[in-house]
Amino acid sequence: MNFVKFLLRHRVLATIALCLSLVASAYSARHLRARFQFRDFYEYPSNPRLPALDRYIAEFGDPAGSVVVLVESADVFQPATLRYSAP
């Protein structure tokens, strides 16, 4: 309760401190990067699709762990095409 009273008495100081912390947060956020890894979601012992992911990484992967698969087909939603790309 004393802290709230202090903030109410010193509104200008509290506002300046808040603005400075927002500026510092925004400056620091410039360096944040989100890195999505397929293995974070698929690598667990009982996953039946893990061998397929390992095969795709071996065939199409890059050092960063990304997998890019291009499928050329008249209709990518045909059952045979879907079985090939997602066994």
PyMOL Python script that loads the backbone (N, CA, C, O; Angstrom):
from pymol import cmd

cmd.read_pdbstr("""\
ATOM      1  N   MET A   1       0.821  -1.191   0.000  1.00  0.00           N
ATOM      2  CA  MET A   1       0.000   0.000   0.000  1.00  0.00           C
ATOM      3  C   MET A   1       0.867   1.257   0.000  1.00  0.00           C
ATOM      4  O   MET A   1       0.508   2.266  -0.608  1.00  0.00           O
ATOM      5  N   ASN A   2       1.998   1.191   0.679  1.00  0.00           N
ATOM      6  CA  ASN A   2       2.902   2.339   0.701  1.00  0.00           C
ATOM      7  C   ASN A   2       3.458   2.633  -0.688  1.00  0.00           C
ATOM      8  O   ASN A   2       3.663   3.789  -1.059  1.00  0.00           O
ATOM      9  N   PHE A   3       3.697   1.576  -1.443  1.00  0.00           N
ATOM     10  CA  PHE A   3       4.228   1.755  -2.795  1.00  0.00           C
ATOM     11  C   PHE A   3       3.224   2.490  -3.680  1.00  0.00           C
ATOM     12  O   PHE A   3       3.604   3.376  -4.446  1.00  0.00           O
ATOM     13  N   VAL A   4       1.959   2.131  -3.581  1.00  0.00           N
ATOM     14  CA  VAL A   4       0.915   2.794  -4.361  1.00  0.00           C
ATOM     15  C   VAL A   4       0.815   4.262  -3.957  1.00  0.00           C
ATOM     16  O   VAL A   4       0.658   5.133  -4.812  1.00  0.00           O
ATOM     17  N   LYS A   5       0.903   4.533  -2.683  1.00  0.00           N
ATOM     18  CA  LYS A   5       0.857   5.921  -2.225  1.00  0.00           C
ATOM     19  C   LYS A   5       2.048   6.705  -2.766  1.00  0.00           C
ATOM     20  O   LYS A   5       1.908   7.861  -3.167  1.00  0.00           O
ATOM     21  N   PHE A   6       3.222   6.072  -2.776  1.00  0.00           N
ATOM     22  CA  PHE A   6       4.417   6.714  -3.317  1.00  0.00           C
ATOM     23  C   PHE A   6       4.217   7.041  -4.802  1.00  0.00           C
ATOM     24  O   PHE A   6       4.557   8.136  -5.251  1.00  0.00           O
ATOM     25  N   LEU A   7       3.662   6.086  -5.561  1.00  0.00           N
ATOM     26  CA  LEU A   7       3.421   6.320  -6.979  1.00  0.00           C
ATOM     27  C   LEU A   7       2.431   7.455  -7.209  1.00  0.00           C
ATOM     28  O   LEU A   7       2.600   8.260  -8.125  1.00  0.00           O
ATOM     29  N   LEU A   8       1.411   7.515  -6.384  1.00  0.00           N
ATOM     30  CA  LEU A   8       0.420   8.578  -6.534  1.00  0.00           C
ATOM     31  C   LEU A   8       0.977   9.949  -6.170  1.00  0.00           C
ATOM     32  O   LEU A   8       0.604  10.957  -6.769  1.00  0.00           O
ATOM     33  N   ARG A   9       1.867   9.980  -5.190  1.00  0.00           N
ATOM     34  CA  ARG A   9       2.469  11.256  -4.798  1.00  0.00           C
ATOM     35  C   ARG A   9       3.487  11.737  -5.824  1.00  0.00           C
ATOM     36  O   ARG A   9       3.642  12.940  -6.036  1.00  0.00           O
ATOM     37  N   HIS A  10       4.175  10.802  -6.456  1.00  0.00           N
ATOM     38  CA  HIS A  10       5.251  11.143  -7.398  1.00  0.00           C
ATOM     39  C   HIS A  10       4.882  10.648  -8.799  1.00  0.00           C
ATOM     40  O   HIS A  10       5.583   9.821  -9.381  1.00  0.00           O
ATOM     41  N   ARG A  11       3.792  11.157  -9.320  1.00  0.00           N
ATOM     42  CA  ARG A  11       3.291  10.698 -10.624  1.00  0.00           C
ATOM     43  C   ARG A  11       4.258  10.993 -11.758  1.00  0.00           C
ATOM     44  O   ARG A  11       4.435  10.167 -12.653  1.00  0.00           O
ATOM     45  N   VAL A  12       4.875  12.141 -11.728  1.00  0.00           N
ATOM     46  CA  VAL A  12       5.800  12.508 -12.803  1.00  0.00           C
ATOM     47  C   VAL A  12       7.007  11.573 -12.798  1.00  0.00           C
ATOM     48  O   VAL A  12       7.421  11.086 -13.850  1.00  0.00           O
ATOM     49  N   LEU A  13       7.568  11.323 -11.628  1.00  0.00           N
ATOM     50  CA  LEU A  13       8.706  10.412 -11.511  1.00  0.00           C
ATOM     51  C   LEU A  13       8.324   9.001 -11.954  1.00  0.00           C
ATOM     52  O   LEU A  13       9.095   8.340 -12.649  1.00  0.00           O
ATOM     53  N   ALA A  14       7.143   8.539 -11.557  1.00  0.00           N
ATOM     54  CA  ALA A  14       6.685   7.202 -11.948  1.00  0.00           C
ATOM     55  C   ALA A  14       6.475   7.126 -13.459  1.00  0.00           C
ATOM     56  O   ALA A  14       6.803   6.115 -14.081  1.00  0.00           O
ATOM     57  N   THR A  15       5.931   8.186 -14.049  1.00  0.00           N
ATOM     58  CA  THR A  15       5.705   8.205 -15.497  1.00  0.00           C
ATOM     59  C   THR A  15       7.027   8.191 -16.251  1.00  0.00           C
ATOM     60  O   THR A  15       7.166   7.481 -17.248  1.00  0.00           O
ATOM     61  N   ILE A  16       7.999   8.970 -15.784  1.00  0.00           N
ATOM     62  CA  ILE A  16       9.316   8.991 -16.430  1.00  0.00           C
ATOM     63  C   ILE A  16       9.989   7.622 -16.316  1.00  0.00           C
ATOM     64  O   ILE A  16      10.569   7.135 -17.286  1.00  0.00           O
ATOM     65  N   ALA A  17       9.914   7.008 -15.153  1.00  0.00           N
ATOM     66  CA  ALA A  17      10.502   5.681 -14.975  1.00  0.00           C
ATOM     67  C   ALA A  17       9.824   4.659 -15.876  1.00  0.00           C
ATOM     68  O   ALA A  17      10.496   3.798 -16.444  1.00  0.00           O
ATOM     69  N   LEU A  18       8.523   4.737 -16.015  1.00  0.00           N
ATOM     70  CA  LEU A  18       7.787   3.830 -16.881  1.00  0.00           C
ATOM     71  C   LEU A  18       8.193   4.027 -18.337  1.00  0.00           C
ATOM     72  O   LEU A  18       8.429   3.056 -19.057  1.00  0.00           O
ATOM     73  N   CYS A  19       8.274   5.278 -18.769  1.00  0.00           N
ATOM     74  CA  CYS A  19       8.669   5.564 -20.149  1.00  0.00           C
ATOM     75  C   CYS A  19      10.090   5.092 -20.435  1.00  0.00           C
ATOM     76  O   CYS A  19      10.349   4.532 -21.500  1.00  0.00           O
ATOM     77  N   LEU A  20      11.010   5.309 -19.502  1.00  0.00           N
ATOM     78  CA  LEU A  20      12.386   4.842 -19.689  1.00  0.00           C
ATOM     79  C   LEU A  20      12.454   3.317 -19.784  1.00  0.00           C
ATOM     80  O   LEU A  20      13.211   2.776 -20.589  1.00  0.00           O
ATOM     81  N   SER A  21      11.665   2.629 -18.963  1.00  0.00           N
ATOM     82  CA  SER A  21      11.681   1.165 -19.031  1.00  0.00           C
ATOM     83  C   SER A  21      11.074   0.668 -20.346  1.00  0.00           C
ATOM     84  O   SER A  21      11.531  -0.338 -20.888  1.00  0.00           O
ATOM     85  N   LEU A  22      10.052   1.357 -20.867  1.00  0.00           N
ATOM     86  CA  LEU A  22       9.481   0.985 -22.160  1.00  0.00           C
ATOM     87  C   LEU A  22      10.475   1.199 -23.296  1.00  0.00           C
ATOM     88  O   LEU A  22      10.579   0.371 -24.201  1.00  0.00           O
ATOM     89  N   VAL A  23      11.205   2.312 -23.247  1.00  0.00           N
ATOM     90  CA  VAL A  23      12.213   2.581 -24.274  1.00  0.00           C
ATOM     91  C   VAL A  23      13.324   1.528 -24.206  1.00  0.00           C
ATOM     92  O   VAL A  23      13.764   1.025 -25.240  1.00  0.00           O
ATOM     93  N   ALA A  24      13.770   1.200 -23.018  1.00  0.00           N
ATOM     94  CA  ALA A  24      14.805   0.175 -22.868  1.00  0.00           C
ATOM     95  C   ALA A  24      14.311  -1.189 -23.350  1.00  0.00           C
ATOM     96  O   ALA A  24      15.072  -1.939 -23.961  1.00  0.00           O
ATOM     97  N   SER A  25      13.063  -1.513 -23.087  1.00  0.00           N
ATOM     98  CA  SER A  25      12.493  -2.780 -23.542  1.00  0.00           C
ATOM     99  C   SER A  25      12.394  -2.824 -25.062  1.00  0.00           C
ATOM    100  O   SER A  25      12.718  -3.836 -25.684  1.00  0.00           O
ATOM    101  N   ALA A  26      11.948  -1.731 -25.652  1.00  0.00           N
ATOM    102  CA  ALA A  26      11.836  -1.666 -27.112  1.00  0.00           C
ATOM    103  C   ALA A  26      13.208  -1.765 -27.765  1.00  0.00           C
ATOM    104  O   ALA A  26      13.362  -2.424 -28.794  1.00  0.00           O
ATOM    105  N   TYR A  27      14.197  -1.119 -27.178  1.00  0.00           N
ATOM    106  CA  TYR A  27      15.557  -1.187 -27.713  1.00  0.00           C
ATOM    107  C   TYR A  27      16.098  -2.619 -27.624  1.00  0.00           C
ATOM    108  O   TYR A  27      16.729  -3.100 -28.565  1.00  0.00           O
ATOM    109  N   SER A  28      15.859  -3.286 -26.525  1.00  0.00           N
ATOM    110  CA  SER A  28      16.334  -4.656 -26.355  1.00  0.00           C
ATOM    111  C   SER A  28      15.584  -5.630 -27.253  1.00  0.00           C
ATOM    112  O   SER A  28      16.154  -6.629 -27.692  1.00  0.00           O
ATOM    113  N   ALA A  29      14.318  -5.354 -27.529  1.00  0.00           N
ATOM    114  CA  ALA A  29      13.503  -6.256 -28.346  1.00  0.00           C
ATOM    115  C   ALA A  29      13.962  -6.284 -29.797  1.00  0.00           C
ATOM    116  O   ALA A  29      13.596  -7.199 -30.535  1.00  0.00           O
ATOM    117  N   ARG A  30      14.747  -5.316 -30.220  1.00  0.00           N
ATOM    118  CA  ARG A  30      15.244  -5.317 -31.594  1.00  0.00           C
ATOM    119  C   ARG A  30      16.121  -6.528 -31.878  1.00  0.00           C
ATOM    120  O   ARG A  30      16.235  -6.956 -33.027  1.00  0.00           O
ATOM    121  N   HIS A  31      16.728  -7.073 -30.863  1.00  0.00           N
ATOM    122  CA  HIS A  31      17.677  -8.165 -31.044  1.00  0.00           C
ATOM    123  C   HIS A  31      17.055  -9.543 -30.817  1.00  0.00           C
ATOM    124  O   HIS A  31      17.757 -10.550 -30.909  1.00  0.00           O
ATOM    125  N   LEU A  32      15.774  -9.610 -30.527  1.00  0.00           N
ATOM    126  CA  LEU A  32      15.123 -10.895 -30.298  1.00  0.00           C
ATOM    127  C   LEU A  32      14.859 -11.594 -31.615  1.00  0.00           C
ATOM    128  O   LEU A  32      14.489 -10.958 -32.601  1.00  0.00           O
ATOM    129  N   ARG A  33      15.049 -12.903 -31.631  1.00  0.00           N
ATOM    130  CA  ARG A  33      14.753 -13.703 -32.818  1.00  0.00           C
ATOM    131  C   ARG A  33      13.987 -14.942 -32.389  1.00  0.00           C
ATOM    132  O   ARG A  33      14.345 -15.605 -31.415  1.00  0.00           O
ATOM    133  N   ALA A  34      12.949 -15.240 -33.115  1.00  0.00           N
ATOM    134  CA  ALA A  34      12.204 -16.472 -32.868  1.00  0.00           C
ATOM    135  C   ALA A  34      12.738 -17.531 -33.814  1.00  0.00           C
ATOM    136  O   ALA A  34      12.793 -17.318 -35.026  1.00  0.00           O
ATOM    137  N   ARG A  35      13.124 -18.653 -33.274  1.00  0.00           N
ATOM    138  CA  ARG A  35      13.647 -19.747 -34.084  1.00  0.00           C
ATOM    139  C   ARG A  35      12.807 -20.980 -33.837  1.00  0.00           C
ATOM    140  O   ARG A  35      12.793 -21.538 -32.740  1.00  0.00           O
ATOM    141  N   PHE A  36      12.116 -21.389 -34.866  1.00  0.00           N
ATOM    142  CA  PHE A  36      11.241 -22.547 -34.780  1.00  0.00           C
ATOM    143  C   PHE A  36      12.001 -23.775 -35.250  1.00  0.00           C
ATOM    144  O   PHE A  36      12.587 -23.771 -36.332  1.00  0.00           O
ATOM    145  N   GLN A  37      11.993 -24.808 -34.455  1.00  0.00           N
ATOM    146  CA  GLN A  37      12.626 -26.070 -34.813  1.00  0.00           C
ATOM    147  C   GLN A  37      11.572 -27.162 -34.824  1.00  0.00           C
ATOM    148  O   GLN A  37      10.831 -27.320 -33.855  1.00  0.00           O
ATOM    149  N   PHE A  38      11.500 -27.916 -35.911  1.00  0.00           N
ATOM    150  CA  PHE A  38      10.537 -29.003 -36.001  1.00  0.00           C
ATOM    151  C   PHE A  38      10.768 -30.033 -34.909  1.00  0.00           C
ATOM    152  O   PHE A  38       9.816 -30.611 -34.383  1.00  0.00           O
ATOM    153  N   ARG A  39      12.014 -30.262 -34.570  1.00  0.00           N
ATOM    154  CA  ARG A  39      12.332 -31.278 -33.571  1.00  0.00           C
ATOM    155  C   ARG A  39      11.773 -30.943 -32.194  1.00  0.00           C
ATOM    156  O   ARG A  39      11.545 -31.842 -31.385  1.00  0.00           O
ATOM    157  N   ASP A  40      11.553 -29.678 -31.922  1.00  0.00           N
ATOM    158  CA  ASP A  40      10.970 -29.292 -30.634  1.00  0.00           C
ATOM    159  C   ASP A  40       9.599 -29.924 -30.437  1.00  0.00           C
ATOM    160  O   ASP A  40       9.193 -30.198 -29.307  1.00  0.00           O
ATOM    161  N   PHE A  41       8.885 -30.156 -31.537  1.00  0.00           N
ATOM    162  CA  PHE A  41       7.524 -30.672 -31.449  1.00  0.00           C
ATOM    163  C   PHE A  41       7.401 -32.142 -31.822  1.00  0.00           C
ATOM    164  O   PHE A  41       6.462 -32.810 -31.391  1.00  0.00           O
ATOM    165  N   TYR A  42       8.333 -32.654 -32.617  1.00  0.00           N
ATOM    166  CA  TYR A  42       8.175 -34.001 -33.155  1.00  0.00           C
ATOM    167  C   TYR A  42       9.114 -35.042 -32.550  1.00  0.00           C
ATOM    168  O   TYR A  42       8.892 -36.237 -32.744  1.00  0.00           O
ATOM    169  N   GLU A  43      10.142 -34.636 -31.836  1.00  0.00           N
ATOM    170  CA  GLU A  43      11.117 -35.595 -31.340  1.00  0.00           C
ATOM    171  C   GLU A  43      10.739 -36.070 -29.942  1.00  0.00           C
ATOM    172  O   GLU A  43      11.134 -35.476 -28.939  1.00  0.00           O
ATOM    173  N   TYR A  44       9.984 -37.130 -29.898  1.00  0.00           N
ATOM    174  CA  TYR A  44       9.673 -37.819 -28.654  1.00  0.00           C
ATOM    175  C   TYR A  44       9.573 -39.312 -28.992  1.00  0.00           C
ATOM    176  O   TYR A  44       9.198 -39.662 -30.111  1.00  0.00           O
ATOM    177  N   PRO A  45       9.900 -40.184 -28.053  1.00  0.00           N
ATOM    178  CA  PRO A  45      10.084 -41.609 -28.354  1.00  0.00           C
ATOM    179  C   PRO A  45       8.898 -42.303 -29.019  1.00  0.00           C
ATOM    180  O   PRO A  45       9.114 -43.173 -29.863  1.00  0.00           O
ATOM    181  N   SER A  46       7.685 -41.966 -28.685  1.00  0.00           N
ATOM    182  CA  SER A  46       6.544 -42.706 -29.231  1.00  0.00           C
ATOM    183  C   SER A  46       5.978 -42.086 -30.509  1.00  0.00           C
ATOM    184  O   SER A  46       4.908 -42.497 -30.957  1.00  0.00           O
ATOM    185  N   ASN A  47       6.660 -41.117 -31.104  1.00  0.00           N
ATOM    186  CA  ASN A  47       6.169 -40.483 -32.323  1.00  0.00           C
ATOM    187  C   ASN A  47       6.409 -41.410 -33.517  1.00  0.00           C
ATOM    188  O   ASN A  47       7.559 -41.695 -33.851  1.00  0.00           O
ATOM    189  N   PRO A  48       5.338 -41.884 -34.165  1.00  0.00           N
ATOM    190  CA  PRO A  48       5.525 -42.788 -35.298  1.00  0.00           C
ATOM    191  C   PRO A  48       6.055 -42.080 -36.541  1.00  0.00           C
ATOM    192  O   PRO A  48       6.531 -42.745 -37.461  1.00  0.00           O
ATOM    193  N   ARG A  49       5.986 -40.757 -36.595  1.00  0.00           N
ATOM    194  CA  ARG A  49       6.434 -40.017 -37.776  1.00  0.00           C
ATOM    195  C   ARG A  49       7.878 -39.519 -37.669  1.00  0.00           C
ATOM    196  O   ARG A  49       8.372 -38.875 -38.594  1.00  0.00           O
ATOM    197  N   LEU A  50       8.544 -39.797 -36.585  1.00  0.00           N
ATOM    198  CA  LEU A  50       9.921 -39.338 -36.416  1.00  0.00           C
ATOM    199  C   LEU A  50      10.860 -39.913 -37.472  1.00  0.00           C
ATOM    200  O   LEU A  50      11.713 -39.174 -37.963  1.00  0.00           O
ATOM    201  N   PRO A  51      10.754 -41.192 -37.853  1.00  0.00           N
ATOM    202  CA  PRO A  51      11.624 -41.685 -38.924  1.00  0.00           C
ATOM    203  C   PRO A  51      11.440 -40.923 -40.237  1.00  0.00           C
ATOM    204  O   PRO A  51      12.411 -40.680 -40.954  1.00  0.00           O
ATOM    205  N   ALA A  52      10.201 -40.548 -40.553  1.00  0.00           N
ATOM    206  CA  ALA A  52       9.969 -39.772 -41.774  1.00  0.00           C
ATOM    207  C   ALA A  52      10.639 -38.409 -41.669  1.00  0.00           C
ATOM    208  O   ALA A  52      11.237 -37.937 -42.636  1.00  0.00           O
ATOM    209  N   LEU A  53      10.545 -37.776 -40.515  1.00  0.00           N
ATOM    210  CA  LEU A  53      11.206 -36.484 -40.331  1.00  0.00           C
ATOM    211  C   LEU A  53      12.711 -36.619 -40.462  1.00  0.00           C
ATOM    212  O   LEU A  53      13.358 -35.776 -41.084  1.00  0.00           O
ATOM    213  N   ASP A  54      13.275 -37.668 -39.884  1.00  0.00           N
ATOM    214  CA  ASP A  54      14.719 -37.908 -40.017  1.00  0.00           C
ATOM    215  C   ASP A  54      15.108 -38.107 -41.485  1.00  0.00           C
ATOM    216  O   ASP A  54      16.143 -37.613 -41.934  1.00  0.00           O
ATOM    217  N   ARG A  55      14.275 -38.832 -42.221  1.00  0.00           N
ATOM    218  CA  ARG A  55      14.553 -39.057 -43.644  1.00  0.00           C
ATOM    219  C   ARG A  55      14.460 -37.739 -44.406  1.00  0.00           C
ATOM    220  O   ARG A  55      15.309 -37.462 -45.253  1.00  0.00           O
ATOM    221  N   TYR A  56      13.452 -36.925 -44.124  1.00  0.00           N
ATOM    222  CA  TYR A  56      13.317 -35.643 -44.809  1.00  0.00           C
ATOM    223  C   TYR A  56      14.497 -34.724 -44.492  1.00  0.00           C
ATOM    224  O   TYR A  56      14.997 -34.029 -45.376  1.00  0.00           O
ATOM    225  N   ILE A  57      14.935 -34.718 -43.253  1.00  0.00           N
ATOM    226  CA  ILE A  57      16.082 -33.881 -42.894  1.00  0.00           C
ATOM    227  C   ILE A  57      17.337 -34.360 -43.615  1.00  0.00           C
ATOM    228  O   ILE A  57      18.134 -33.547 -44.082  1.00  0.00           O
ATOM    229  N   ALA A  58      17.517 -35.688 -43.709  1.00  0.00           N
ATOM    230  CA  ALA A  58      18.682 -36.230 -44.409  1.00  0.00           C
ATOM    231  C   ALA A  58      18.640 -35.889 -45.898  1.00  0.00           C
ATOM    232  O   ALA A  58      19.677 -35.583 -46.487  1.00  0.00           O
ATOM    233  N   GLU A  59      17.464 -35.937 -46.508  1.00  0.00           N
ATOM    234  CA  GLU A  59      17.352 -35.705 -47.951  1.00  0.00           C
ATOM    235  C   GLU A  59      17.248 -34.229 -48.315  1.00  0.00           C
ATOM    236  O   GLU A  59      17.849 -33.792 -49.297  1.00  0.00           O
ATOM    237  N   PHE A  60      16.496 -33.460 -47.540  1.00  0.00           N
ATOM    238  CA  PHE A  60      16.181 -32.100 -47.943  1.00  0.00           C
ATOM    239  C   PHE A  60      16.618 -31.037 -46.945  1.00  0.00           C
ATOM    240  O   PHE A  60      16.453 -29.846 -47.209  1.00  0.00           O
ATOM    241  N   GLY A  61      17.163 -31.434 -45.819  1.00  0.00           N
ATOM    242  CA  GLY A  61      17.456 -30.490 -44.751  1.00  0.00           C
ATOM    243  C   GLY A  61      18.675 -29.637 -45.010  1.00  0.00           C
ATOM    244  O   GLY A  61      19.461 -29.912 -45.917  1.00  0.00           O
ATOM    245  N   ASP A  62      18.826 -28.618 -44.221  1.00  0.00           N
ATOM    246  CA  ASP A  62      20.010 -27.770 -44.259  1.00  0.00           C
ATOM    247  C   ASP A  62      20.625 -27.734 -42.864  1.00  0.00           C
ATOM    248  O   ASP A  62      20.021 -28.251 -41.924  1.00  0.00           O
ATOM    249  N   PRO A  63      21.797 -27.145 -42.701  1.00  0.00           N
ATOM    250  CA  PRO A  63      22.453 -27.139 -41.385  1.00  0.00           C
ATOM    251  C   PRO A  63      21.627 -26.477 -40.274  1.00  0.00           C
ATOM    252  O   PRO A  63      21.827 -26.776 -39.097  1.00  0.00           O
ATOM    253  N   ALA A  64      20.712 -25.592 -40.637  1.00  0.00           N
ATOM    254  CA  ALA A  64      19.890 -24.938 -39.618  1.00  0.00           C
ATOM    255  C   ALA A  64      18.758 -25.826 -39.140  1.00  0.00           C
ATOM    256  O   ALA A  64      18.080 -25.495 -38.168  1.00  0.00           O
ATOM    257  N   GLY A  65      18.543 -26.948 -39.808  1.00  0.00           N
ATOM    258  CA  GLY A  65      17.494 -27.865 -39.389  1.00  0.00           C
ATOM    259  C   GLY A  65      16.165 -27.657 -40.089  1.00  0.00           C
ATOM    260  O   GLY A  65      15.177 -28.310 -39.756  1.00  0.00           O
ATOM    261  N   SER A  66      16.133 -26.750 -41.061  1.00  0.00           N
ATOM    262  CA  SER A  66      14.893 -26.523 -41.806  1.00  0.00           C
ATOM    263  C   SER A  66      14.732 -27.609 -42.867  1.00  0.00           C
ATOM    264  O   SER A  66      15.714 -28.121 -43.403  1.00  0.00           O
ATOM    265  N   VAL A  67      13.497 -27.945 -43.155  1.00  0.00           N
ATOM    266  CA  VAL A  67      13.191 -28.938 -44.171  1.00  0.00           C
ATOM    267  C   VAL A  67      12.281 -28.292 -45.193  1.00  0.00           C
ATOM    268  O   VAL A  67      11.231 -27.743 -44.860  1.00  0.00           O
ATOM    269  N   VAL A  68      12.702 -28.367 -46.442  1.00  0.00           N
ATOM    270  CA  VAL A  68      11.890 -27.828 -47.522  1.00  0.00           C
ATOM    271  C   VAL A  68      11.624 -28.963 -48.498  1.00  0.00           C
ATOM    272  O   VAL A  68      12.554 -29.567 -49.031  1.00  0.00           O
ATOM    273  N   VAL A  69      10.364 -29.245 -48.726  1.00  0.00           N
ATOM    274  CA  VAL A  69       9.982 -30.303 -49.660  1.00  0.00           C
ATOM    275  C   VAL A  69       9.036 -29.696 -50.674  1.00  0.00           C
ATOM    276  O   VAL A  69       8.011 -29.118 -50.313  1.00  0.00           O
ATOM    277  N   LEU A  70       9.386 -29.828 -51.954  1.00  0.00           N
ATOM    278  CA  LEU A  70       8.519 -29.378 -53.027  1.00  0.00           C
ATOM    279  C   LEU A  70       7.922 -30.615 -53.685  1.00  0.00           C
ATOM    280  O   LEU A  70       8.640 -31.547 -54.046  1.00  0.00           O
ATOM    281  N   VAL A  71       6.620 -30.614 -53.833  1.00  0.00           N
ATOM    282  CA  VAL A  71       5.932 -31.747 -54.444  1.00  0.00           C
ATOM    283  C   VAL A  71       5.285 -31.268 -55.727  1.00  0.00           C
ATOM    284  O   VAL A  71       4.480 -30.337 -55.721  1.00  0.00           O
ATOM    285  N   GLU A  72       5.646 -31.917 -56.834  1.00  0.00           N
ATOM    286  CA  GLU A  72       5.036 -31.592 -58.114  1.00  0.00           C
ATOM    287  C   GLU A  72       3.988 -32.645 -58.414  1.00  0.00           C
ATOM    288  O   GLU A  72       4.297 -33.831 -58.521  1.00  0.00           O
ATOM    289  N   SER A  73       2.760 -32.208 -58.547  1.00  0.00           N
ATOM    290  CA  SER A  73       1.665 -33.133 -58.768  1.00  0.00           C
ATOM    291  C   SER A  73       0.498 -32.374 -59.379  1.00  0.00           C
ATOM    292  O   SER A  73       0.334 -31.175 -59.154  1.00  0.00           O
ATOM    293  N   ALA A  74      -0.301 -33.079 -60.147  1.00  0.00           N
ATOM    294  CA  ALA A  74      -1.493 -32.452 -60.718  1.00  0.00           C
ATOM    295  C   ALA A  74      -2.467 -32.059 -59.612  1.00  0.00           C
ATOM    296  O   ALA A  74      -3.138 -31.031 -59.699  1.00  0.00           O
ATOM    297  N   ASP A  75      -2.535 -32.876 -58.588  1.00  0.00           N
ATOM    298  CA  ASP A  75      -3.414 -32.592 -57.455  1.00  0.00           C
ATOM    299  C   ASP A  75      -2.700 -33.046 -56.182  1.00  0.00           C
ATOM    300  O   ASP A  75      -2.609 -34.243 -55.910  1.00  0.00           O
ATOM    301  N   VAL A  76      -2.198 -32.096 -55.412  1.00  0.00           N
ATOM    302  CA  VAL A  76      -1.418 -32.456 -54.227  1.00  0.00           C
ATOM    303  C   VAL A  76      -2.276 -33.090 -53.141  1.00  0.00           C
ATOM    304  O   VAL A  76      -1.741 -33.643 -52.180  1.00  0.00           O
ATOM    305  N   PHE A  77      -3.587 -33.022 -53.277  1.00  0.00           N
ATOM    306  CA  PHE A  77      -4.468 -33.607 -52.270  1.00  0.00           C
ATOM    307  C   PHE A  77      -4.906 -35.024 -52.617  1.00  0.00           C
ATOM    308  O   PHE A  77      -5.768 -35.587 -51.941  1.00  0.00           O
ATOM    309  N   GLN A  78      -4.323 -35.607 -53.664  1.00  0.00           N
ATOM    310  CA  GLN A  78      -4.611 -37.008 -53.966  1.00  0.00           C
ATOM    311  C   GLN A  78      -4.045 -37.868 -52.842  1.00  0.00           C
ATOM    312  O   GLN A  78      -2.977 -37.559 -52.316  1.00  0.00           O
ATOM    313  N   PRO A  79      -4.735 -38.938 -52.465  1.00  0.00           N
ATOM    314  CA  PRO A  79      -4.245 -39.789 -51.370  1.00  0.00           C
ATOM    315  C   PRO A  79      -2.821 -40.293 -51.579  1.00  0.00           C
ATOM    316  O   PRO A  79      -2.049 -40.352 -50.622  1.00  0.00           O
ATOM    317  N   ALA A  80      -2.457 -40.655 -52.797  1.00  0.00           N
ATOM    318  CA  ALA A  80      -1.100 -41.161 -53.052  1.00  0.00           C
ATOM    319  C   ALA A  80      -0.048 -40.079 -52.799  1.00  0.00           C
ATOM    320  O   ALA A  80       1.016 -40.360 -52.247  1.00  0.00           O
ATOM    321  N   THR A  81      -0.349 -38.848 -53.202  1.00  0.00           N
ATOM    322  CA  THR A  81       0.589 -37.744 -52.992  1.00  0.00           C
ATOM    323  C   THR A  81       0.707 -37.425 -51.507  1.00  0.00           C
ATOM    324  O   THR A  81       1.805 -37.182 -51.006  1.00  0.00           O
ATOM    325  N   LEU A  82      -0.414 -37.424 -50.811  1.00  0.00           N
ATOM    326  CA  LEU A  82      -0.381 -37.150 -49.373  1.00  0.00           C
ATOM    327  C   LEU A  82       0.362 -38.242 -48.623  1.00  0.00           C
ATOM    328  O   LEU A  82       1.080 -37.947 -47.667  1.00  0.00           O
ATOM    329  N   ARG A  83       0.209 -39.492 -49.031  1.00  0.00           N
ATOM    330  CA  ARG A  83       0.933 -40.592 -48.361  1.00  0.00           C
ATOM    331  C   ARG A  83       2.436 -40.441 -48.590  1.00  0.00           C
ATOM    332  O   ARG A  83       3.229 -40.743 -47.699  1.00  0.00           O
ATOM    333  N   TYR A  84       2.833 -39.976 -49.778  1.00  0.00           N
ATOM    334  CA  TYR A  84       4.258 -39.805 -50.068  1.00  0.00           C
ATOM    335  C   TYR A  84       4.853 -38.671 -49.235  1.00  0.00           C
ATOM    336  O   TYR A  84       5.953 -38.802 -48.698  1.00  0.00           O
ATOM    337  N   SER A  85       4.124 -37.559 -49.129  1.00  0.00           N
ATOM    338  CA  SER A  85       4.701 -36.397 -48.457  1.00  0.00           C
ATOM    339  C   SER A  85       4.534 -36.418 -46.938  1.00  0.00           C
ATOM    340  O   SER A  85       5.285 -35.742 -46.234  1.00  0.00           O
ATOM    341  N   ALA A  86       3.576 -37.171 -46.419  1.00  0.00           N
ATOM    342  CA  ALA A  86       3.368 -37.241 -44.969  1.00  0.00           C
ATOM    343  C   ALA A  86       3.034 -38.678 -44.586  1.00  0.00           C
ATOM    344  O   ALA A  86       1.878 -39.001 -44.312  1.00  0.00           O
ATOM    345  N   PRO A  87       4.042 -39.531 -44.568  1.00  0.00           N
ATOM    346  CA  PRO A  87       3.764 -40.949 -44.267  1.00  0.00           C
ATOM    347  C   PRO A  87       3.315 -41.161 -42.834  1.00  0.00           C
ATOM    348  O   PRO A  87       3.046 -42.293 -42.432  1.00  0.00           O
TER     349      PRO A  87
END
""", "prot")
cmd.dss("prot")
cmd.show_as("cartoon", "prot")
cmd.util.cbc("prot")
cmd.orient("prot")
